[in-house]
Amino acid sequence: MRSILNKIIVILCIFSLWGCSLIPSKAPDADDRYFYLIDMLNEHETFSETSRYFAIEVEMAKIDNGYRYYIIIDDPQLAMYDIELIAIEKDVDYSENMAANIGVFEDTQYNMIPNQSNVEDGYVKGLIASGISRNPETTLYVFVQFKNADYSVVHNEYLVLPCRYEG
């Protein structure tokens, strides 16, 4: 009797372990999301130069191994929750270089509300993402995604930003 009970327990353990692998993860892996966003930006064809939801600008500085650019978003025109941003240059291998990004790898959620900020509660005045370019003049392709307060609407922005070192 004891032998049969042990076999049943072993079989149940095997099935429970096998069953867990069939259940899809609720959240995609951050690396998968990162490369998905890069592919999406590379394939997207229509970009805007400005957003009606927030202000966006880019600045560039000289560094030892190239140029560092800073993408600044602030001045939200509506409440923006769970903000994600990724910026790329076309024809750059982002498996070896990190694309400028916010909210893709962090566990922290970034939120902006017009005329308010409270960093301790996750509400920021603005966000800055930075990346490195080998070129003193380039074009950045930017994807910004955010949600409304109850997460019922997802906004996607595809922006193109010319970027030049003014040194």
Secondary structure, DSSP 4 states (H G I P E B T S, - for coil): -HHHHHHHHHHHHHHHHHHHHHSPPSS--HHHHHHHHHHHHHH----BSS-SSSEEEEEEEEETTEEEEEEEEE--SS-BEEEEEEEE-TT--TTTSPPEEESSS-SS--BBBTTB-BGGGTB-SEEEEEEEESSSEEEEEEEEEEE-TTS--EEEEEEEEEEE---
